[in-house]
Amino acid sequence: MMKYQKLISACLMLLLSINTFAVDDPFEEYNRKIWAFNEFLDDNLAKPTAELYTSITPNFIETGISNFFRNLNELDNTANQLLQGRPLLAVNDFSRFLINSTLGLGGFIDVGSRFGLERHDEDFGQTLGSWGVGPGPFLMIPIYGPSTPRGLAGRSVSSVLSGTFAIEETDLRIGITALDALETRARYLEVETLIIGDRYSFIRDSYIQYQAFESSNGEDQVDDFVDDMDDFLLD
C-alpha cells in the first residue's frame, strides 16, 4: 500500500512546483466514473474507519504498525535494487530487513535507521521505468486507485516479492493486507486537505508526475521537501 504514500508526496510536489508535463488520459470519461465509485467507498467506509483508527490507537502503536509494513517491503526493495543494477543499495535494504526483523522486534521498531541505513521505496513498476518502459495511459482502478499499465504490471510482480506473499494462512494474509490498507489510509488523512480544485485532475496529475520522478530515481529533479514529507508520513 505504499502507493498512497507516493500519491501524497505527489500532491505536495504538484503544489510546490509548476511544471509542464503531458498527461495521457484517453479513458478519462471511464476513469471519472471509477473515481466516483472509489470516492463513494472512501467516504462511507475507508475514511470513517481510518478516522476511528487514529482516534483510538496510541501514536507509538501507529508508528510501530507503519514500521512493520515498511519492513515487509524491504524484500521488494532489495530485489528491485538488484534489478536496477544497484547492489550496494540492495545490501542496504536487505540489511535493514534483517536488523529490523530481529533487533526491531519483527519490524515494529526501525533500528536500521538508527544504524545509518537509509530507507528506500522501490517496486517493479519503478524498475520497468528505469529500463525505459513507458507508463502508458492513466487508469483509475476500482478500489486500488490511480495507476498505469506499467504500474499494474509492476504491482503484480511486487506483490510476489513482498513479505505477505509468503504467508500461507489465507485469513491471516487477508487480515494483514486489510490492516495495511487501513494504516495507509490513516496516513493519507494528514495531508488530503492539500488537494485543491478538481480532485480527480489533481490526483491524476500528481500521480503521473511523481511516477516520472520515481522511474528516474529523482535524477531529473530534486525536491527536498517531498523527501522530508516522506519521512514525516512514516514517522
C-alpha positions as CSV (number, residue, x, y, z in Angstrom):
1,M,0.0,0.0,0.0
2,M,2.9,2.3,-0.4
3,K,1.2,3.8,-3.5
4,Y,-0.9,6.1,-1.2
5,Q,2.4,7.4,0.2
6,K,3.6,8.2,-3.3
7,L,0.3,9.8,-4.1
8,I,0.5,12.1,-1.0
9,S,4.1,13.1,-1.9
10,A,3.0,13.8,-5.5
11,C,0.2,16.1,-4.3
12,L,2.8,18.1,-2.4
13,M,5.1,18.2,-5.3
14,L,2.4,19.5,-7.6
15,L,1.6,22.2,-5.0
16,L,5.2,23.3,-4.8
17,S,6.3,23.2,-8.4
18,I,4.7,24.3,-11.6
19,N,6.0,22.0,-14.3
20,T,4.5,21.4,-17.8
21,F,4.1,17.7,-18.4
22,A,1.8,15.7,-20.7
23,V,-1.0,13.6,-19.1
24,D,-2.1,10.7,-21.3
25,D,-5.7,10.1,-20.2
26,P,-7.7,8.8,-23.2
27,F,-10.1,7.0,-20.9
28,E,-11.0,10.0,-18.8
29,E,-14.8,9.5,-19.0
30,Y,-14.5,5.9,-17.8
31,N,-11.8,6.8,-15.2
32,R,-14.0,9.5,-13.7
33,K,-16.8,7.0,-13.2
34,I,-14.4,4.7,-11.4
35,W,-13.1,7.7,-9.4
36,A,-16.7,8.5,-8.3
37,F,-17.2,4.9,-7.2
38,N,-13.9,4.9,-5.3
39,E,-14.8,8.2,-3.6
40,F,-18.2,6.8,-2.5
41,L,-16.5,3.8,-0.9
42,D,-13.9,6.0,0.7
43,D,-16.4,8.5,2.1
44,N,-18.6,5.8,3.5
45,L,-16.1,3.1,4.6
46,A,-12.4,3.7,4.4
47,K,-12.2,7.3,5.7
48,P,-14.5,6.8,8.7
49,T,-12.7,3.6,9.6
50,A,-9.3,5.4,9.3
51,E,-10.5,8.3,11.5
52,L,-11.7,5.8,14.1
53,Y,-8.4,4.0,14.0
54,T,-6.3,7.2,14.5
55,S,-8.6,8.3,17.3
56,I,-8.2,5.2,19.4
57,T,-4.7,4.0,18.5
58,P,-1.8,5.4,20.5
59,N,0.8,7.1,18.4
60,F,3.6,4.7,19.3
61,I,1.4,1.8,18.1
62,E,0.6,3.6,14.8
63,T,4.3,4.2,14.3
64,G,5.1,0.5,15.0
65,I,2.5,-0.7,12.5
66,S,3.9,1.7,9.9
67,N,7.4,0.4,10.5
68,F,6.1,-3.2,10.3
69,F,4.7,-2.8,6.9
70,R,7.7,-0.8,5.7
71,N,9.9,-3.6,6.8
72,L,7.9,-6.2,4.8
73,N,8.5,-4.0,1.7
74,E,12.3,-4.2,2.2
75,L,12.3,-7.6,0.4
76,D,10.7,-5.9,-2.6
77,N,13.1,-3.0,-2.3
78,T,16.1,-5.4,-2.3
79,A,15.0,-7.3,-5.3
80,N,14.3,-4.2,-7.3
81,Q,17.6,-2.5,-6.3
82,L,19.3,-5.5,-7.8
83,L,17.2,-5.4,-11.0
84,Q,18.1,-1.8,-11.4
85,G,21.8,-2.5,-11.1
86,R,22.3,-1.1,-7.6
87,P,23.8,-3.9,-5.5
88,L,25.1,-1.6,-2.7
89,L,21.6,-0.2,-2.1
90,A,20.3,-3.8,-2.3
91,V,22.7,-4.7,0.6
92,N,21.5,-1.7,2.5
93,D,17.8,-2.6,2.1
94,F,18.3,-6.3,2.9
95,S,20.4,-5.3,6.0
96,R,17.5,-3.1,7.1
97,F,15.2,-6.1,6.8
98,L,17.4,-8.4,8.8
99,I,18.1,-5.9,11.5
100,N,14.6,-4.6,11.9
101,S,13.1,-8.2,11.8
102,T,15.4,-9.2,14.7
103,L,16.5,-6.3,16.8
104,G,13.5,-4.3,15.8
105,L,11.0,-7.0,17.1
106,G,9.6,-8.1,13.7
107,G,10.0,-4.6,12.2
108,F,7.9,-2.7,14.7
109,I,11.0,-0.7,15.6
110,D,13.1,1.0,12.9
111,V,16.5,0.1,14.3
112,G,18.1,0.1,10.8
113,S,17.7,3.9,10.5
114,R,19.4,4.3,13.9
115,F,22.3,2.4,12.4
116,G,22.5,4.8,9.5
117,L,20.8,2.5,6.9
118,E,18.7,4.8,4.7
119,R,15.1,3.8,3.9
120,H,14.1,3.5,0.2
121,D,10.8,2.7,-1.6
122,E,11.3,0.6,-4.8
123,D,8.8,-1.5,-6.7
124,F,8.9,-3.4,-10.0
125,G,7.0,-0.5,-11.7
126,Q,9.9,1.7,-11.0
127,T,12.3,-1.0,-12.3
128,L,10.4,-1.1,-15.6
129,G,10.6,2.7,-15.8
130,S,14.3,2.6,-15.2
131,W,14.6,0.0,-18.1
132,G,12.9,2.5,-20.4
133,V,9.4,1.0,-20.4
134,G,6.8,3.8,-20.8
135,P,4.0,4.2,-18.3
136,G,1.1,4.0,-20.8
137,P,-2.2,5.8,-20.4
138,F,-3.6,6.8,-17.0
139,L,-6.0,4.3,-15.4
140,M,-8.3,4.6,-12.4
141,I,-8.7,1.1,-11.0
142,P,-11.7,0.2,-8.7
143,I,-10.7,0.3,-5.1
144,Y,-7.0,0.4,-5.9
145,G,-7.0,3.9,-7.3
146,P,-4.7,5.6,-9.8
147,S,-2.3,3.6,-11.9
148,T,-1.0,2.9,-15.4
149,P,-0.4,-0.4,-17.4
150,R,3.2,-0.2,-16.2
151,G,2.1,0.3,-12.7
152,L,-0.3,-2.6,-12.8
153,A,2.4,-4.9,-14.2
154,G,4.8,-3.8,-11.6
155,R,2.4,-4.3,-8.8
156,S,1.7,-7.9,-9.8
157,V,5.4,-8.7,-9.6
158,S,6.0,-6.7,-6.4
159,S,3.1,-8.5,-4.7
160,V,5.0,-11.7,-5.2
161,L,8.2,-10.1,-3.8
162,S,6.5,-8.7,-0.8
163,G,6.7,-10.3,2.6
164,T,2.9,-11.0,2.8
165,F,3.1,-13.3,-0.2
166,A,4.9,-16.0,1.9
167,I,2.1,-16.1,4.5
168,E,0.3,-19.4,3.9
169,E,-2.7,-18.8,6.1
170,T,-5.3,-17.1,3.8
171,D,-7.2,-15.5,6.7
172,L,-4.0,-14.1,8.2
173,R,-2.8,-12.8,4.9
174,I,-6.2,-11.1,4.2
175,G,-6.1,-9.6,7.7
176,I,-2.6,-8.2,7.4
177,T,-3.5,-6.8,3.9
178,A,-6.6,-5.1,5.4
179,L,-4.6,-3.6,8.3
180,D,-2.0,-2.4,5.8
181,A,-4.8,-0.6,3.8
182,L,-6.2,0.9,7.0
183,E,-2.8,2.2,8.2
184,T,-2.1,3.7,4.8
185,R,-5.5,5.4,4.6
186,A,-4.9,6.8,8.1
187,R,-1.7,8.4,7.0
188,Y,-3.5,9.9,4.0
189,L,-5.8,11.8,6.3
190,E,-3.0,14.1,7.4
191,V,-2.4,15.8,4.1
192,E,-5.5,15.3,2.0
193,T,-6.7,18.8,2.8
194,L,-3.9,20.0,0.5
195,I,-5.8,18.7,-2.5
196,I,-7.3,21.7,-4.4
197,G,-9.6,22.2,-7.3
198,D,-10.9,19.2,-9.2
199,R,-9.9,16.3,-7.1
200,Y,-9.7,13.8,-10.0
201,S,-7.5,16.0,-12.1
202,F,-5.3,16.9,-9.1
203,I,-4.8,13.2,-8.1
204,R,-4.2,12.2,-11.7
205,D,-1.6,14.9,-12.4
206,S,0.1,14.3,-9.1
207,Y,0.3,10.6,-9.7
208,I,1.7,10.9,-13.2
209,Q,4.3,13.5,-12.2
210,Y,5.5,11.5,-9.2
211,Q,5.8,8.3,-11.2
212,A,8.1,10.1,-13.6
213,F,10.1,11.3,-10.7
214,E,10.3,7.7,-9.2
215,S,11.2,6.0,-12.5
216,S,14.2,8.3,-12.9
217,N,15.1,7.8,-9.3
218,G,14.9,11.5,-8.8
219,E,17.8,12.2,-11.3
220,D,15.8,14.6,-13.4
221,Q,14.6,16.8,-10.5
222,V,15.2,17.4,-6.8
223,D,12.7,18.1,-4.2
224,D,14.0,18.1,-0.7
225,F,10.5,19.0,0.7
226,V,9.0,15.8,-0.8
227,D,11.8,13.7,0.8
228,D,11.1,15.4,4.2
229,M,7.4,14.8,3.8
230,D,8.0,11.1,3.1
231,D,9.9,10.8,6.4
232,F,7.1,12.7,8.2
233,L,4.4,10.3,6.9
234,L,6.4,7.3,8.0
235,D,7.5,8.6,11.4
